[in-house]
Amino acid sequence: MEFFSQPTSWVFIAFLIFISIVIYLKIPKMVTKLLDEEIDRIKDSLDDARKLKEDANSLLAEYERKIDAANKEAEEIINQAQTNAKIYEENSNKKIEDYILRSEKQSIEKIQQAEKSAINNINEEIINKSIAISENVISKNMNDENNQKLFESSIDQIKKLQD
């Protein structure tokens, strides 16, 4: 009975009793069940996390496509605006050139009219002055003898013109 006198023996017996109670009460099954439940919960969490990750990746891809589409649309809008600006610029330049040409043409016409008017005025003035001077010279130099010479000279010129 030395076996019962040693404390390690009692510890061993207590341990066997403890193991027996644990097995009798089905504690390993409970612990296993709790562990299995925890494993299932963790698996569910992992599955949810994977699903959320897949959803996030699909949303990310969708938004990236939307961003690319928006960038392309923005580029198209910018290109269209640049094209429209060039067209408007060309139209404006053409209108300005047409306006300048019309203005230049009108100015030239006005200048030509003014020149013609000035030339006509000068010619009228020259004619009027020439007539006045001629009348003055003729009236001073006219006498019977000069009248006869002038008359004969005029008749000779008319005869030459008729031949």
Secondary structure as GFF3:
##gff-version 3
##sequence-region A 1 163
A	DSSP	alpha_helix	2	5	.	.	.	ID=ss1
A	DSSP	alpha_helix	7	24	.	.	.	ID=ss2
A	DSSP	alpha_helix	27	141	.	.	.	ID=ss3
A	DSSP	alpha_helix	144	162	.	.	.	ID=ss4
###
